Amino acid sequence: MRNSSDTAVEVVDLGKNYGTVKALNAVSFTIDSGQYYALLGPSGGGKTTLLRLIGGFIQPTAGQVLLHGEDVSHLPPNKRPTSMVFQSYALFPHMNVERNVAYGLKLRKVPANEMRDKVDWMLSMVGLDGYNERMPHELSGGQQQRVQLARSLVLDADILLLDEPLAALDAKLRKDMCLELKRIQEKVGITFIHVTHNQEEALTVADRIAIIADGDLIEQGTARDIYETPRKRFTAGFIGDNNVLGGIVAGVSGERVTVDLDFAKVDIAAPGTTAAAGDQVSFSVRSELLRMVDPGQTADGAWQSVPATYLETIYLGLTTSHLVRLPDGSEVAARFVSSEDDIGSFETGQAVTIGWPSGRARLHVS
Amino acid sequence: MESTATPSSSPTRRGRDIPASPVWWQRLLGENGIQKWVFFIPIVFFVLFFAAPVVLTIVFSFFERTQFWMEPGFTLFAYENFFTSARAENYVFSMLHSAAAVVVSFVLGFPIAVFVRRRVAKAAQHRVILLFILPFMISELVRVFAMRPVLGRNGVVNNFLIDIGIINEPITIILFSPLGVIIGDVMSFLPFMIFAGFLALEAVQNYIFEVCDDLGAGPARLFGDIIVPLAAPGIFAGSVFIFVNSMGVALVPTLLGGPGAVNAGLIANQAIVALDFPLAMAISTIMILTLVLLLYVGHRLFDLTKVLEPIS
């Protein structure tokens, strides 16, 4: 099922306005059946609006939602093949775990013994065997979210919507729950759509990630695509620890674009780019690719480099950041795994040359 | 002291141990002065104006009746008088009428609370609820008295119904009757059901309603399975308030009740008018016991400590 090319969700020019405020502008995309799909973006960017439109909790101003090819744009949530897991506080506080999970089945008039079997099976699926009699206030945040998950999954919906399901959990628990969510999704094989503002969470769980900001779908791709080869300047600034620099195209030769930074010229590999001489462009280099280089090292074209002034060292545990200032005043960071940080020591104000392997910077025309 | 103080910005432990000695008014306002005793003021108030009258009411109910007052003693005469006269029967009827007022208030008032919580914009909810306080700005006496020209033989209701041809004869059972008392009680105390119901529903997270939409709980299931159980403590609190007032406020049956329509408050009033103070005290004692019993049952059922606690 995971490799089938059925389309589970198709969103066509979907838009939503609240009064004069545009929450979502004509977004279109498709999600394959059985995929774990993450909607990632800053708060207020429209990703929750998008999820709620797919779930039917709000009505679109424009466009359509198709689930398994069927237009459901104007159906209520319970008439769609979707089920929603909410941020938190969404368990019925007056029902124990078993009654919470069983409530949807009860509404569907499932026979009692079948209901009990399904509930027990689903509770063991989410790792809560034997919690049947517990009340929600006796559970931890992570356990409450597992119960919500069970309550949704037990209904055999084939698209599960998760609205910031881990936002209320602390960092360690969030990490564990991410892996747990991914494991459960692989086991049940249905489509998961997971909204989050946490990039680590999205990178961990998702097969594909869509970046949503300012009501637009900025770009989408696999976790590796999004992290390593972001196409849009926004993505580069949002995901990972990128240094984004701006300049003017000085010349294009084949797949190579020369960008004039005013204080230096660098070559950026950009196959199939639309950039032309004179265009204002930007490019990004991930901080872990930046190195202090000897000026002579760049002669063979294997490295691109710019002059800089050393600012400070910031120890972050796993990694150490070295901040430098470029002649135009912008700051960039070079990051090393702390245990492999053999850069030596620099003094504040010392002139250095900072560089990156040619071909590893990404050009952004928008 | 100054010479030993280090210029370091972090105060030393030793430095904190030597506070400047406070002047007399600082001592008076300090933690061992008024601050320590200010919390006892409500206790004094409570004992003086609540606990003492209740105890005295119970004690006086066992006193001997004299011609114009009472004298210390121990007799169950007042209770005997109560239980062997029509008063006990009237008391039970009063309870039934009050229960009816509670039910009608729930039917009329709770849906208003649900409506405000679910359909009114979040920012406007409290203002809408506050509107229901407006009737309390008018004297209870005037409000209840104003029901007479509405419910009377030639009142607004009867004239309207005759004009549109639904009835030929005026309906007389809605004023100077037990039904009139119930109508008056509902009109007077309905807002309490709205307030208490709304407060309880306000603590319910919006997600809960969305989950119900998602699972496909229709309006009836939503109301019966979710809204009423979650609002139960509030509904009970509002019900107790309405029940107690319907039992005890003598004004309503005085103005709207007929010859037979009395409530417990009016029975006690009549005993005072007849200068039978121990009887009035005995009736009040029975009312207190009724209420305590009601609260006990309610607490066992709904855990009243949750009434003002957000549900999580």
Interface residues (C-beta under 8 A of the other chain):
Chain A: G55 F57 P76 P77 N78 K79 T82 S83 M84 F86 Q87 S88 Y89 A90 F92 P93 H94 Y103 G104 L107 R108 P136 H137 R151 S152 L155
Chain B: Q205 Y207 I208 E210 V211 D213 D214 L215 G216 A217 R221 D225 I226 P229 L230 I311 S312
